[in-house]
Amino acid sequence: MRNDRLNREAPTPPLGEMTPPDYFTDAERAIWGAVIANAPAGMIRPLDSGLLERYCWDYVRRRAALLEHRAWCLEKKKPGETDSLRLAENGVLGRHPILGVIESHAKAIAQAEAKLGLTPVDRERIRAATQKELPFDDPWATLELPGETPTQ
C-alpha cells in the first residue's frame, strides 16, 4: 500500500481478551481458538469479535455441507449422476442443491478472511496500514516549477 494513501488519523480499537460466545459449539470454539492463536498479536481485537463470530459460524457450516456432499458422492450417488449433478424426484438431472450452500458459505468466509487479515495478501495490507512510523515521502513536494518561489 502506498504511504500517501494511509490514513494516519485512523482510530485504533483497544486490545482486550478475545473469548468466543457462550453458545458456540465445540467446533466453532476450535475455529475461534485457531484464529486467535495464529493471528499476529494485536491484529484481531474485541471490536472484531462479531466478524470473527460470523467467520466461525460459516466455516463450521461449510465444513458440514462439504461432509454431507462427500457422503452423498460416495454412498448415495445413482447411475448417471455426477459429483455436482443429481437426479431430482421427477427424473431431471440438475445441480445438487448442497453446492449452493457450500458456495454461499465460501463467499462469506472469503469476505471475513479479507476483513480479518487471514490471508497473506490481506495481512500485508493491514500491516501496511498500521505502520504509522513510516515517514511520508512525497517526491513531488520539493519540486519547484519555473517562475515559482520555494514554499517552506
N, C-alpha and C positions, 0 to 999 in steps of 0.2 A: 504494500500500500504506500502510496506517495506521501511524504511528510506534509506537503501542503494541503492534503485532504483530511488530515487528522483533526478531530475536534478536541482541542486541548482543554476545553472548559467542560467537557462531558463529566457528569457526576459519576462517582464510583460507589456502588452499593456496598454497605458494610459486610464484613465477614461474619460468619456465625456457624453454629452447628447445623449440619445437614442430616436430618433424620427423616426416614420415609414415613408416609402417613400410616396411621394405626390400622386402617382397613386393608392394607396391602396384603396380597398373598405371599407365600414364601418365594415364589418365582419372581414376583415383582420386586420384593426386597433384595433378592440376589442381583438383579439387574441394577437397581439403585446403588447397592454397595459396590458393585464392579465399576460403575461410572465414577462414583466419588473417589474410590481408591486409585483409579488410573488417570483421573483428570489432573492436570498440573495444579499445584497448590494455589488456592485462591481464585481459580478460574470460575468455578461454579459456586454461586453464593445463594444464601437463603431466598433472595428475591427471585431466583431462577427455579425454585422448587416446584412451582406449578407446571412449568415447561418440562422439567425432569420427570414429574409425575405422569404427564401425558406420554412422554417417551417410553417410560417403563410399561405403561398400560398397553400401548400399541405394540411394543416389542413382544410382550408375552402373548398377546392375541394373534399376532402374525405367526409366531412360532407354533401356536396351537393349530392354526389354519393350515400351515405347512405340513404338520404331522398328520392331520386329518386327510389332506390331499394325498400324501405319500401312502397312507394306509389304503386309500381307495385305489391308487395306482397299482399297488402290489397285490391286493386281495379281492377287490370288487369290480375291477375293470372287465367289461364284457367284450366279446369279439367285435371288432370294428371301431372300438373306442380307442382314443389315444390319451396321453397324459393330460392334454388340455381340452379334448373333446369327449363328450359323453352323450349317450342316447337318452333323450327325455322320455317320459312315460308315453308320449304319443308317437315314439319311434323316430323322431327327428334328431339328427346329430347336431349338437350345439356346444357352445363353450361351457366348461364346467363352472358353476356359479361360485365355487370357493376361490377361484382365481381372482375375481373382483375384490373379494375380501382381502386376500393376500396383497394385491396391488394397492388397495386403499391404505392399509396399514404401512406398507413400504414407503408410500409417499409421505405419510405423516412422520414416520421415523426419520426419513431423509431431511425433512424440514427441521425437525427438532435437533438432529445431529448438527446441522449447519448453525443453528442459533446457539447451541451449547458449546460449539467448538470441538466436536467429537471426531472430526475428520482432519487429516493433515493440512489440507488447504485452509479450512476454517480456523484451525489453531493458529496458523501463520497470520491470518487476517486479524484475529483477536489479539495476538501478541503484538503485531504492528500498531494496532490502535491503542494499546496500553503503554507503549514505550514513550512516556512523556519526557524522558530525559534526552531524547534525541533533539539536536538543535534544528531549528528551522533554517534551511539553506535555500534561499531563493536566488538563483544565479542572475536573475533579471533585476534584482533590487538595486544593484550598483551600476546598472547600465546608464550611461549618460548619452543622451541624444544630442545631435548637433544643435546649438543655439539654446540649450537648457543650462541652467546653473545647477550645480550639485545640491541636493537636498539632504542635509544631515544635521 
